[in-house]
Amino acid sequence: MTPMVGTRPVLVTGASGGIGAEIARALARPGARLALAARRTERLEALAKELRARGALASVHACDVGERDSAARAVADAVAEHGGLGGVVVSAGIGRHALFREHSLDEMERLVRTNLMGVLHTLHFALPHLERAGGGFVVNLSSVAGRLAQPDEAVYSATKFAVTGLSEALTLELAERGIHVLTVYPGLVRTGFASEEELARVPETVRRRALDPASVADATLRALERGRHELTLPGYAAGGYLMRAIAPGLFRRVLRRVRRLSR
């Protein structure tokens, strides 16, 4: 357990699978207090049972973070269950590999509602409790696609760019209130977000190096322990940030070559 986390209650959204579930597992120690939130309650119940076997105090909260009232209830219930909050892991999100013209407006709104409004809802209701506790931490899951715009993921990238901007601002705003913000930028992760058809359009080299959710969770807790504000996985992806900054034209040409866009 990292010193920053200790045994303070932690709310984990998107805990029914993928990175969120693995972060909950990584946090589970005797005495750890974990509030697990997601839409798929049957998966949450199974995870909570697993974490309780490790000595953690785990509660389950059915929640659609994209719905304001649902997020409010989940946070309130977590606080009532555990007596407060000391940390929030905002992991709930959905993905879609598709060209902009292939998205319906309903699909775009669903991505924005979950990936952006879900973050805003969660933090709006959770941050006052962290302040009352005298501080704590926030982990926001963005994406490499939230730093480097990805063709074939235009709407997803837009939502994650928004999370990136929000996180950068909150890193400064919340420091004065004793709240540490860590933003995580994973590349492709084996979470089941993408169908086989969608993955076929991702470069083979990227597919081969897809990250395991457990490794992302472990790296996230190490970054928290070290007091980092940003974590990019895999680390070499951060080289793209530099290329994009100093040679944007070259970056676009390289990206166009490696992504399969014509169909």
Phi and psi in degrees as a GROMACS rama.xvg file:
@    title "Ramachandran Plot"
@    xaxis  label "Phi"
@    yaxis  label "Psi"
@TYPE xy
-73.5384  147.843  THR-2
-56.1868  -34.6294  PRO-3
-65.7977  -31.682  MET-4
-85.797  -50.7666  VAL-5
57.2688  -135.798  GLY-6
-114.016  19.019  THR-7
-69.7066  148.096  ARG-8
-63.4818  138.066  PRO-9
-125.81  129.829  VAL-10
-94.9104  128.282  LEU-11
-119.614  114.098  VAL-12
-89.9743  157.272  THR-13
66.0602  30.7442  GLY-14
-83.6817  1.53775  ALA-15
-80.5631  -7.09443  SER-16
-177.058  176.525  GLY-17
59.7301  -142.557  GLY-18
-63.9049  -39.6532  ILE-19
-58.8393  -46.6361  GLY-20
-63.2406  -39.7237  ALA-21
-70.2493  -34.5755  GLU-22
-65.2741  -40.5961  ILE-23
-60.109  -42.7613  ALA-24
-63.0734  -40.89  ARG-25
-66.7592  -27.6887  ALA-26
-82.7063  -17.6811  LEU-27
-72.4188  112.525  ALA-28
-140.909  162.426  ARG-29
-54.0743  125.801  PRO-30
90.952  -11.8793  GLY-31
-65.3708  140.747  ALA-32
-115.204  114.247  ARG-33
-126.355  127.984  LEU-34
-106.105  116.688  ALA-35
-102.208  123.162  LEU-36
-125.331  135.632  ALA-37
-176.892  175.109  ALA-38
-81.4704  -33.0668  ARG-39
-89.0657  85.7329  ARG-40
-66.3037  -30.0279  THR-41
-64.1633  -36.1216  GLU-42
-70.4977  -37.7625  ARG-43
-61.6226  -42.3824  LEU-44
-61.5937  -42.5153  GLU-45
-64.1275  -41.6572  ALA-46
-66.6708  -43.016  LEU-47
-59.6492  -41.0183  ALA-48
-60.6512  -42.5683  LYS-49
-62.1485  -43.6832  GLU-50
-71.286  -34.7135  LEU-51
-64.6295  -32.7404  ARG-52
-65.1447  -21.3012  ALA-53
-90.8759  1.55377  ARG-54
96.6247  2.5131  GLY-55
-82.5389  154.145  ALA-56
-98.2941  103.866  LEU-57
-116.524  130.05  ALA-58
-116.293  155.31  SER-59
-115.081  133.309  VAL-60
-136.003  107.675  HIS-61
-64.4658  128.888  ALA-62
-159.081  134.355  CYS-63
-110.145  103.647  ASP-64
-63.0143  -21.2311  VAL-65
-71.823  -13.5904  GLY-66
-103.747  121.763  GLU-67
-54.8286  -50.341  ARG-68
-65.5244  -36.0819  ASP-69
-64.9114  -44.2074  SER-70
-63.7551  -40.5159  ALA-71
-61.2826  -43.873  ALA-72
-64.5796  -42.4468  ARG-73
-62.1388  -44.5099  ALA-74
-65.744  -45.6092  VAL-75
-60.9483  -43.03  ALA-76
-66.9415  -38.3449  ASP-77
-63.3158  -42.2845  ALA-78
-64.6621  -42.7276  VAL-79
-63.9087  -38.3836  ALA-80
-69.7671  -40.1553  GLU-81
-111.29  -1.3626  HIS-82
80.4882  17.4194  GLY-83
142.961  -171.492  GLY-84
-139.993  140.286  LEU-85
-120.044  -9.11813  GLY-86
-161.397  153.909  GLY-87
-136.463  127.881  VAL-88
-110.58  111.483  VAL-89
-97.4713  93.4457  VAL-90
-114.432  -12.3701  SER-91
-61.8939  132.396  ALA-92
-174.331  160.506  GLY-93
-130.225  155.763  ILE-94
-131.112  161.283  GLY-95
-159.086  124.271  ARG-96
-90.6502  107.076  HIS-97
-161.254  145.177  ALA-98
-66.4803  155.158  LEU-99
-55.335  -42.3315  PHE-100
-67.6072  -15.8665  ARG-101
-86.7155  -13.0027  GLU-102
-81.4799  137.881  HIS-103
-83.6381  161.287  SER-104
-63.0503  -36.2287  LEU-105
-60.8776  -40.9773  ASP-106
-67.5412  -41.5115  GLU-107
-59.4549  -45.3909  MET-108
-63.9316  -35.0356  GLU-109
-65.5375  -41.1647  ARG-110
-63.7054  -45.3127  LEU-111
-65.9843  -41.273  VAL-112
-63.4786  -42.6252  ARG-113
-80.1108  -50.3689  THR-114
-78.5654  -26.7813  ASN-115
-110.877  -58.1609  LEU-116
-62.3545  -32.0825  MET-117
-61.2272  -39.3271  GLY-118
-67.356  -45.7088  VAL-119
-62.6869  -43.7774  LEU-120
-60.5399  -48.9021  HIS-121
-59.9326  -47.8978  THR-122
-70.9032  -35.895  LEU-123
-57.0563  -43.1904  HIS-124
-85.928  -25.7189  PHE-125
-88.7082  -36.131  ALA-126
-59.5475  -38.9779  LEU-127
-57.6785  -31.8235  PRO-128
-73.0989  -35.6179  HIS-129
-65.1739  -40.2666  LEU-130
-62.7339  -42.9724  GLU-131
-64.6165  -27.4519  ARG-132
-80.4549  -2.66819  ALA-133
87.9938  11.0727  GLY-134
132.716  -175.305  GLY-135
159.081  -150.004  GLY-136
-144.794  155.933  PHE-137
-127.792  132.688  VAL-138
-115.78  117.242  VAL-139
-105.269  127.503  ASN-140
-90.8241  106.808  LEU-141
-98.7069  -131.403  SER-142
-171.896  156.2  SER-143
-55.9998  -32.1531  VAL-144
-68.2658  -9.59381  ALA-145
-93.093  2.26512  GLY-146
-121.312  -30.0046  ARG-147
-126.68  109.827  LEU-148
-58.8135  132.521  ALA-149
-110.105  120.703  GLN-150
-63.8562  148.09  PRO-151
79.043  1.64263  ASP-152
-144.328  35.2261  GLU-153
-58.358  -47.5637  ALA-154
-72.2383  -42.3597  VAL-155
-58.3128  -46.7822  TYR-156
-58.1849  -41.137  SER-157
-59.6709  -43.0943  ALA-158
-66.3589  -37.8094  THR-159
-76.7195  -31.058  LYS-160
-60.4173  -39.4033  PHE-161
-63.1072  -42.3423  ALA-162
-63.2426  -38.4986  VAL-163
-60.9078  -48.472  THR-164
-62.5848  -43.5666  GLY-165
-59.4053  -45.8257  LEU-166
-65.0792  -41.1539  SER-167
-62.467  -40.4432  GLU-168
-68.2903  -43.0428  ALA-169
-67.6652  -29.6664  LEU-170
-54.6806  -40.2509  THR-171
-81.2019  -45.0629  LEU-172
-61.6224  -42.7435  GLU-173
-87.2362  -15.5585  LEU-174
-57.9044  -38.6697  ALA-175
-66.6008  -17.4755  GLU-176
-102.49  10.8145  ARG-177
77.6262  20.8266  GLY-178
-111.779  120.24  ILE-179
-90.6667  134.27  HIS-180
-114.479  125.558  VAL-181
-116.768  128.059  LEU-182
-110.388  129.511  THR-183
-108.626  131.643  VAL-184
-119.032  84.4844  TYR-185
-82.0885  152.011  PRO-186
-82.589  -146.948  GLY-187
-66.1701  126.461  LEU-188
-120.766  143.916  VAL-189
-77.7426  82.1428  ARG-190
-120.516  -3.67793  THR-191
82.7185  8.7504  GLY-192
-60.7641  -42.2417  PHE-193
-105.827  144.05  ALA-194
-76.8236  167.229  SER-195
-61.3733  -37.9461  GLU-196
-62.5192  -42.1442  GLU-197
-68.5496  -41.2837  GLU-198
-64.5485  -27.3971  LEU-199
-63.2315  -20.4559  ALA-200
-90.7119  -4.34821  ARG-201
-87.3856  139.524  VAL-202
-52.832  141.044  PRO-203
-56.2353  -40.5084  GLU-204
-61.8253  -35.7503  THR-205
-70.8475  -42.6635  VAL-206
-61.3471  -40.4807  ARG-207
-64.3237  -31.0839  ARG-208
-99.9525  18.3989  ARG-209
-55.8893  139.392  ALA-210
-81.8332  147.85  LEU-211
-85.5182  132.918  ASP-212
-55.8043  -35.5457  PRO-213
-64.4165  -36.8668  ALA-214
-69.0343  -34.2026  SER-215
-65.3102  -42.1452  VAL-216
-62.9135  -45.7911  ALA-217
-62.3176  -43.0881  ASP-218
-65.1614  -35.034  ALA-219
-63.7427  -45.1743  THR-220
-68.2457  -34.5817  LEU-221
-64.3991  -40.9896  ARG-222
-64.0061  -39.2453  ALA-223
-61.18  -44.8472  LEU-224
-59.7896  -34.1396  GLU-225
-88.3325  -0.144233  ARG-226
72.9495  26.1011  GLY-227
-77.7436  154.598  ARG-228
-104.188  -18.5954  HIS-229
-138.911  144.53  GLU-230
-143.106  120.173  LEU-231
-109.867  131.078  THR-232
-132.111  131.44  LEU-233
-68.1143  155.689  PRO-234
-57.8686  -33.4476  GLY-235
-66.2338  -18.4178  TYR-236
-63.1238  -24.34  ALA-237
-64.7391  -20.3361  ALA-238
-62.1024  -29.6882  GLY-239
-65.1251  -31.9088  GLY-240
-61.8037  -43.34  TYR-241
-67.1191  -45.3788  LEU-242
-59.4509  -42.8854  MET-243
-62.5141  -34.9604  ARG-244
-74.6794  -41.1985  ALA-245
-99.6676  -19.9188  ILE-246
-143.916  67.3019  ALA-247
-60.4419  -35.9745  PRO-248
-63.6666  -45.6871  GLY-249
-61.7639  -42.4136  LEU-250
-58.3354  -44.4727  PHE-251
-64.6642  -39.0329  ARG-252
-65.1775  -41.7226  ARG-253
-64.4242  -44.7859  VAL-254
-64.515  -38.6967  LEU-255
-63.7045  -36.6402  ARG-256
-68.4849  -37.548  ARG-257
-89.8445  -17.9768  VAL-258
-97.3758  142.677  ARG-259
-98.4944  103.101  ARG-260
-109.516  -19.3059  LEU-261
-84.0023  120.609  SER-262
